[in-house]
């Protein structure tokens, strides 16, 4: 998105704030959307309350989106999820997310106004603890998923080995040149085995982008989730795998977190959890490889790193899951 169009969208978002009788709050730096799908703006109300406006953006022509994703899916999905929360838990007594203040007009709505959750002051290493991560994952798994299904205009993601494989097959033309035929066949066999091991597990609510940047820990030490543009149902290990691989924490911290996630899982349950994590990581690696190839061709600087991640996920064992 070029500088001119970005400023045009900022002006439109500020126009929404004026209509809502809000004013943009001073921030040390502009907030950013991980998918570049929205402009998040902190705003002050006349009554002293603070809010977050998410102004959804159109994607520029030629933007490379994940396989199977349509440009307006992110906004539709997030607004749909907040509408669901408003119907089952409007005060957020059960689910740790911001309260909805207002939803913009249109289909899909161009904006969403939420309560602002100020985070505790300090580096993430001091604020976000393993207990917060595990507690949020448990809260996600406790949400009934039956209300999520069949909702009109809600493009629910399916984060499970069957869904991963469907997306990967849609990437075939782009990733075959990177993977080669032998590794591609290995990927197909791997996911067939992953489906066999994980089939029949109860689907849970999946955040879809469970990373440190989407977790807010308040000054009172309460953890909340934000940014539900990739929310869906499926593999209970997906969000853990996403957090674990994206985290830049010390190796020992991550090893201990893995041990806590596996705690109590023995025998077949432990094997199924490993397959759940491995399948999520294999999908992520292939998605990265597709994006790198379509964006940079053979000059993708991260191709070797993502191939290594894919091979580690395919093989499993101690290299991926240190004891």
Helices and strands as residue ranges (DSSP letters): H 3-19, E 23-24, E 38-44, E 50-56, H 73-88, E 100-103, E 111-115, H 124-127, H 130-142, G 146-148, E 157-159, H 161-170, H 172-198, E 204-206, G 212-214, E 215-217, E 223-225, E 232-234, H 238-246, H 251-262, H 268-296, G 297-299, H 303-315
